[in-house]
Amino acid sequence: MMKIGKCFYFHYVIKETLGAVLKENQLIDILKSSKELFL
């Protein structure tokens, strides 16, 4: 039972981390494109 819980926990952490990274990348892309619009 503990093993299954650990697997789910790691999967959740990895998913959350990837989601945060993707959101940051999207923000960076938005900032870059908005900078190009202003310049």
N, CA, C and O atoms as a Tripos MOL2 file, in Angstrom:
@<TRIPOS>MOLECULE
protein
  156   155    39     0     0
PROTEIN
NO_CHARGES

@<TRIPOS>ATOM
      1 N           0.8340   -1.2070    0.0000 N.3       1 MET1
      2 CA          0.0000    0.0000    0.0000 C.3       1 MET1
      3 C           0.8720    1.2630    0.0000 C.2       1 MET1
      4 O           0.6010    2.2090   -0.7390 O.2       1 MET1
      5 N           1.9040    1.2710    0.8190 N.am      2 MET2
      6 CA          2.7850    2.4330    0.8760 C.3       2 MET2
      7 C           3.4760    2.6570   -0.4650 C.2       2 MET2
      8 O           3.6600    3.7950   -0.8980 O.2       2 MET2
      9 N           3.8590    1.5490   -1.1240 N.am      3 LYS3
     10 CA          4.5570    1.6540   -2.4090 C.3       3 LYS3
     11 C           3.6840    2.3730   -3.4280 C.2       3 LYS3
     12 O           4.1560    3.2470   -4.1540 O.2       3 LYS3
     13 N           2.4090    2.0020   -3.4780 N.am      4 ILE4
     14 CA          1.4800    2.6120   -4.4330 C.3       4 ILE4
     15 C           1.3310    4.1040   -4.1180 C.2       4 ILE4
     16 O           1.3220    4.9420   -5.0200 O.2       4 ILE4
     17 N           1.2160    4.4190   -2.8320 N.am      5 GLY5
     18 CA          1.0930    5.8200   -2.4270 C.3       5 GLY5
     19 C           2.2950    6.6340   -2.8610 C.2       5 GLY5
     20 O           2.1620    7.7570   -3.3470 O.2       5 GLY5
     21 N           3.4850    6.0450   -2.6770 N.am      6 LYS6
     22 CA          4.7120    6.7450   -3.0740 C.3       6 LYS6
     23 C           4.7160    7.0040   -4.5720 C.2       6 LYS6
     24 O           5.0690    8.0990   -5.0120 O.2       6 LYS6
     25 N           4.3250    6.0030   -5.3620 N.am      7 CYS7
     26 CA          4.3040    6.1590   -6.8230 C.3       7 CYS7
     27 C           3.3640    7.2920   -7.2180 C.2       7 CYS7
     28 O           3.7030    8.1300   -8.0530 O.2       7 CYS7
     29 N           2.1750    7.3090   -6.6070 N.am      8 PHE8
     30 CA          1.2190    8.3610   -6.9260 C.3       8 PHE8
     31 C           1.7600    9.7190   -6.5190 C.2       8 PHE8
     32 O           1.5770   10.7090   -7.2280 O.2       8 PHE8
     33 N           2.4360    9.7600   -5.3590 N.am      9 TYR9
     34 CA          2.9830   11.0210   -4.8630 C.3       9 TYR9
     35 C           4.0400   11.5590   -5.8190 C.2       9 TYR9
     36 O           4.0280   12.7400   -6.1660 O.2       9 TYR9
     37 N           4.9630   10.6800   -6.2470 N.am     10 PHE10
     38 CA          6.0190   11.1190   -7.1630 C.3      10 PHE10
     39 C           5.4140   11.5760   -8.4880 C.2      10 PHE10
     40 O           5.8320   12.5820   -9.0600 O.2      10 PHE10
     41 N           4.4290   10.8260   -8.9640 N.am     11 HIS11
     42 CA          3.7730   11.1880  -10.2260 C.3      11 HIS11
     43 C           3.1300   12.5650  -10.1080 C.2      11 HIS11
     44 O           3.2140   13.3810  -11.0250 O.2      11 HIS11
     45 N           2.4800   12.8170   -8.9560 N.am     12 TYR12
     46 CA          1.8240   14.1040   -8.7110 C.3      12 TYR12
     47 C           2.8520   15.2330   -8.6750 C.2      12 TYR12
     48 O           2.6520   16.2850   -9.2830 O.2      12 TYR12
     49 N           3.9590   15.0060   -7.9530 N.am     13 VAL13
     50 CA          4.9980   16.0360   -7.8270 C.3      13 VAL13
     51 C           5.5930   16.3560   -9.1940 C.2      13 VAL13
     52 O           5.7920   17.5220   -9.5360 O.2      13 VAL13
     53 N           5.8770   15.3120   -9.9740 N.am     14 ILE14
     54 CA          6.4630   15.5120  -11.3050 C.3      14 ILE14
     55 C           5.4870   16.2880  -12.1910 C.2      14 ILE14
     56 O           5.8810   17.2020  -12.9160 O.2      14 ILE14
     57 N           4.2080   15.9090  -12.1210 N.am     15 LYS15
     58 CA          3.1940   16.5800  -12.9390 C.3      15 LYS15
     59 C           3.0850   18.0560  -12.5520 C.2      15 LYS15
     60 O           3.0230   18.9260  -13.4200 O.2      15 LYS15
     61 N           3.0630   18.3340  -11.2430 N.am     16 GLU16
     62 CA          2.9600   19.7120  -10.7650 C.3      16 GLU16
     63 C           4.1800   20.5220  -11.1860 C.2      16 GLU16
     64 O           4.0610   21.6730  -11.6060 O.2      16 GLU16
     65 N           5.3610   19.9030  -11.0690 N.am     17 THR17
     66 CA          6.6000   20.5990  -11.4370 C.3      17 THR17
     67 C           6.5960   20.9230  -12.9220 C.2      17 THR17
     68 O           6.9270   22.0400  -13.3210 O.2      17 THR17
     69 N           6.2200   19.9410  -13.7440 N.am     18 LEU18
     70 CA          6.1760   20.1630  -15.1930 C.3      18 LEU18
     71 C           5.1590   21.2490  -15.5310 C.2      18 LEU18
     72 O           5.4030   22.0960  -16.3900 O.2      18 LEU18
     73 N           4.0200   21.2150  -14.8490 N.am     19 GLY19
     74 CA          2.9960   22.2250  -15.0910 C.3      19 GLY19
     75 C           3.5040   23.6240  -14.7710 C.2      19 GLY19
     76 O           3.2570   24.5670  -15.5220 O.2      19 GLY19
     77 N           4.2200   23.7550  -13.6460 N.am     20 ALA20
     78 CA          4.7690   25.0530  -13.2540 C.3      20 ALA20
     79 C           5.7970   25.5270  -14.2680 C.2      20 ALA20
     80 O           5.8250   26.7040  -14.6290 O.2      20 ALA20
     81 N           6.6420   24.6060  -14.7270 N.am     21 VAL21
     82 CA          7.6800   24.9580  -15.7060 C.3      21 VAL21
     83 C           7.0310   25.4110  -17.0110 C.2      21 VAL21
     84 O           7.4520   26.3970  -17.6150 O.2      21 VAL21
     85 N           6.0030   24.6800  -17.4390 N.am     22 LEU22
     86 CA          5.3260   25.0380  -18.6890 C.3      22 LEU22
     87 C           4.6650   26.4090  -18.5680 C.2      22 LEU22
     88 O           4.6980   27.2010  -19.5090 O.2      22 LEU22
     89 N           4.0620   26.6890  -17.4000 N.am     23 LYS23
     90 CA          3.4270   27.9910  -17.1900 C.3      23 LYS23
     91 C           4.4700   29.0930  -17.2430 C.2      23 LYS23
     92 O           4.2340   30.1480  -17.8330 O.2      23 LYS23
     93 N           5.6300   28.8530  -16.6260 N.am     24 GLU24
     94 CA          6.7020   29.8530  -16.6400 C.3      24 GLU24
     95 C           7.1700   30.0970  -18.0630 C.2      24 GLU24
     96 O           7.3940   31.2410  -18.4590 O.2      24 GLU24
     97 N           7.3180   29.0240  -18.8360 N.am     25 ASN25
     98 CA          7.7470   29.1650  -20.2300 C.3      25 ASN25
     99 C           6.7220   29.9680  -21.0200 C.2      25 ASN25
    100 O           7.0850   30.7960  -21.8560 O.2      25 ASN25
    101 N           5.4390   29.7220  -20.7550 N.am     26 GLN26
    102 CA          4.3890   30.4690  -21.4450 C.3      26 GLN26
    103 C           4.4730   31.9470  -21.0840 C.2      26 GLN26
    104 O           4.3150   32.8110  -21.9460 O.2      26 GLN26
    105 N           4.7240   32.2390  -19.7980 N.am     27 LEU27
    106 CA          4.8460   33.6250  -19.3600 C.3      27 LEU27
    107 C           6.0200   34.2960  -20.0480 C.2      27 LEU27
    108 O           5.9220   35.4440  -20.4830 O.2      27 LEU27
    109 N           7.1400   33.5740  -20.1470 N.am     28 ILE28
    110 CA          8.3320   34.1170  -20.8040 C.3      28 ILE28
    111 C           8.0220   34.4140  -22.2650 C.2      28 ILE28
    112 O           8.4030   35.4610  -22.7870 O.2      28 ILE28
    113 N           7.3260   33.4850  -22.9250 N.am     29 ASP29
    114 CA          6.9560   33.6920  -24.3300 C.3      29 ASP29
    115 C           6.0490   34.9140  -24.4720 C.2      29 ASP29
    116 O           6.2110   35.7100  -25.3970 O.2      29 ASP29
    117 N           5.0940   35.0580  -23.5510 N.am     30 ILE30
    118 CA          4.1670   36.1990  -23.6020 C.3      30 ILE30
    119 C           4.9380   37.5000  -23.4050 C.2      30 ILE30
    120 O           4.6930   38.4890  -24.0960 O.2      30 ILE30
    121 N           5.8780   37.4890  -22.4490 N.am     31 LEU31
    122 CA          6.6800   38.6890  -22.2000 C.3      31 LEU31
    123 C           7.5190   39.0380  -23.4170 C.2      31 LEU31
    124 O           7.6330   40.2070  -23.7860 O.2      31 LEU31
    125 N           8.1070   38.0240  -24.0390 N.am     32 LYS32
    126 CA          8.9320   38.2610  -25.2330 C.3      32 LYS32
    127 C           8.0930   38.8560  -26.3560 C.2      32 LYS32
    128 O           8.5010   39.8280  -26.9920 O.2      32 LYS32
    129 N           6.9220   38.2760  -26.6000 N.am     33 SER33
    130 CA          6.0860   38.7490  -27.7040 C.3      33 SER33
    131 C           5.5340   40.1390  -27.3990 C.2      33 SER33
    132 O           5.4120   40.9610  -28.3080 O.2      33 SER33
    133 N           5.1950   40.4200  -26.1310 N.am     34 SER34
    134 CA          4.6780   41.7440  -25.7870 C.3      34 SER34
    135 C           5.7950   42.7810  -25.8910 C.2      34 SER34
    136 O           5.5490   43.9310  -26.2540 O.2      34 SER34
    137 N           7.0280   42.3660  -25.5700 N.am     35 LYS35
    138 CA          8.1660   43.2770  -25.6980 C.3      35 LYS35
    139 C           8.3440   43.6580  -27.1670 C.2      35 LYS35
    140 O           8.6140   44.8160  -27.4870 O.2      35 LYS35
    141 N           8.1900   42.6760  -28.0570 N.am     36 GLU36
    142 CA          8.3290   42.9370  -29.4900 C.3      36 GLU36
    143 C           7.2270   43.8840  -29.9710 C.2      36 GLU36
    144 O           7.4560   44.7100  -30.8550 O.2      36 GLU36
    145 N           6.0370   43.7620  -29.3870 N.am     37 LEU37
    146 CA          4.9390   44.6390  -29.7840 C.3      37 LEU37
    147 C           5.2230   46.0770  -29.3690 C.2      37 LEU37
    148 O           4.9170   47.0140  -30.1070 O.2      37 LEU37
    149 N           5.8090   46.2510  -28.1870 N.am     38 PHE38
    150 CA          6.0640   47.5980  -27.6750 C.3      38 PHE38
    151 C           7.2400   48.2580  -28.3870 C.2      38 PHE38
    152 O           7.2610   49.4780  -28.5440 O.2      38 PHE38
    153 N           8.2190   47.4620  -28.8170 N.am     39 LEU39
    154 CA          9.4140   48.0480  -29.4430 C.3      39 LEU39
    155 C           9.1700   48.3930  -30.9130 C.2      39 LEU39
    156 O          10.0700   48.8940  -31.5870 O.2      39 LEU39
@<TRIPOS>BOND
     1     1     2 1
     2     2     3 1
     3     3     4 2
     4     3     5 am
     5     5     6 1
     6     6     7 1
     7     7     8 2
     8     7     9 am
     9     9    10 1
    10    10    11 1
    11    11    12 2
    12    11    13 am
    13    13    14 1
    14    14    15 1
    15    15    16 2
    16    15    17 am
    17    17    18 1
    18    18    19 1
    19    19    20 2
    20    19    21 am
    21    21    22 1
    22    22    23 1
    23    23    24 2
    24    23    25 am
    25    25    26 1
    26    26    27 1
    27    27    28 2
    28    27    29 am
    29    29    30 1
    30    30    31 1
    31    31    32 2
    32    31    33 am
    33    33    34 1
    34    34    35 1
    35    35    36 2
    36    35    37 am
    37    37    38 1
    38    38    39 1
    39    39    40 2
    40    39    41 am
    41    41    42 1
    42    42    43 1
    43    43    44 2
    44    43    45 am
    45    45    46 1
    46    46    47 1
    47    47    48 2
    48    47    49 am
    49    49    50 1
    50    50    51 1
    51    51    52 2
    52    51    53 am
    53    53    54 1
    54    54    55 1
    55    55    56 2
    56    55    57 am
    57    57    58 1
    58    58    59 1
    59    59    60 2
    60    59    61 am
    61    61    62 1
    62    62    63 1
    63    63    64 2
    64    63    65 am
    65    65    66 1
    66    66    67 1
    67    67    68 2
    68    67    69 am
    69    69    70 1
    70    70    71 1
    71    71    72 2
    72    71    73 am
    73    73    74 1
    74    74    75 1
    75    75    76 2
    76    75    77 am
    77    77    78 1
    78    78    79 1
    79    79    80 2
    80    79    81 am
    81    81    82 1
    82    82    83 1
    83    83    84 2
    84    83    85 am
    85    85    86 1
    86    86    87 1
    87    87    88 2
    88    87    89 am
    89    89    90 1
    90    90    91 1
    91    91    92 2
    92    91    93 am
    93    93    94 1
    94    94    95 1
    95    95    96 2
    96    95    97 am
    97    97    98 1
    98    98    99 1
    99    99   100 2
   100    99   101 am
   101   101   102 1
   102   102   103 1
   103   103   104 2
   104   103   105 am
   105   105   106 1
   106   106   107 1
   107   107   108 2
   108   107   109 am
   109   109   110 1
   110   110   111 1
   111   111   112 2
   112   111   113 am
   113   113   114 1
   114   114   115 1
   115   115   116 2
   116   115   117 am
   117   117   118 1
   118   118   119 1
   119   119   120 2
   120   119   121 am
   121   121   122 1
   122   122   123 1
   123   123   124 2
   124   123   125 am
   125   125   126 1
   126   126   127 1
   127   127   128 2
   128   127   129 am
   129   129   130 1
   130   130   131 1
   131   131   132 2
   132   131   133 am
   133   133   134 1
   134   134   135 1
   135   135   136 2
   136   135   137 am
   137   137   138 1
   138   138   139 1
   139   139   140 2
   140   139   141 am
   141   141   142 1
   142   142   143 1
   143   143   144 2
   144   143   145 am
   145   145   146 1
   146   146   147 1
   147   147   148 2
   148   147   149 am
   149   149   150 1
   150   150   151 1
   151   151   152 2
   152   151   153 am
   153   153   154 1
   154   154   155 1
   155   155   156 2
@<TRIPOS>SUBSTRUCTURE
     1 MET1         2 RESIDUE 1 A MET
     2 MET2         6 RESIDUE 1 A MET
     3 LYS3        10 RESIDUE 1 A LYS
     4 ILE4        14 RESIDUE 1 A ILE
     5 GLY5        18 RESIDUE 1 A GLY
     6 LYS6        22 RESIDUE 1 A LYS
     7 CYS7        26 RESIDUE 1 A CYS
     8 PHE8        30 RESIDUE 1 A PHE
     9 TYR9        34 RESIDUE 1 A TYR
    10 PHE10       38 RESIDUE 1 A PHE
    11 HIS11       42 RESIDUE 1 A HIS
    12 TYR12       46 RESIDUE 1 A TYR
    13 VAL13       50 RESIDUE 1 A VAL
    14 ILE14       54 RESIDUE 1 A ILE
    15 LYS15       58 RESIDUE 1 A LYS
    16 GLU16       62 RESIDUE 1 A GLU
    17 THR17       66 RESIDUE 1 A THR
    18 LEU18       70 RESIDUE 1 A LEU
    19 GLY19       74 RESIDUE 1 A GLY
    20 ALA20       78 RESIDUE 1 A ALA
    21 VAL21       82 RESIDUE 1 A VAL
    22 LEU22       86 RESIDUE 1 A LEU
    23 LYS23       90 RESIDUE 1 A LYS
    24 GLU24       94 RESIDUE 1 A GLU
    25 ASN25       98 RESIDUE 1 A ASN
    26 GLN26      102 RESIDUE 1 A GLN
    27 LEU27      106 RESIDUE 1 A LEU
    28 ILE28      110 RESIDUE 1 A ILE
    29 ASP29      114 RESIDUE 1 A ASP
    30 ILE30      118 RESIDUE 1 A ILE
    31 LEU31      122 RESIDUE 1 A LEU
    32 LYS32      126 RESIDUE 1 A LYS
    33 SER33      130 RESIDUE 1 A SER
    34 SER34      134 RESIDUE 1 A SER
    35 LYS35      138 RESIDUE 1 A LYS
    36 GLU36      142 RESIDUE 1 A GLU
    37 LEU37      146 RESIDUE 1 A LEU
    38 PHE38      150 RESIDUE 1 A PHE
    39 LEU39      154 RESIDUE 1 A LEU
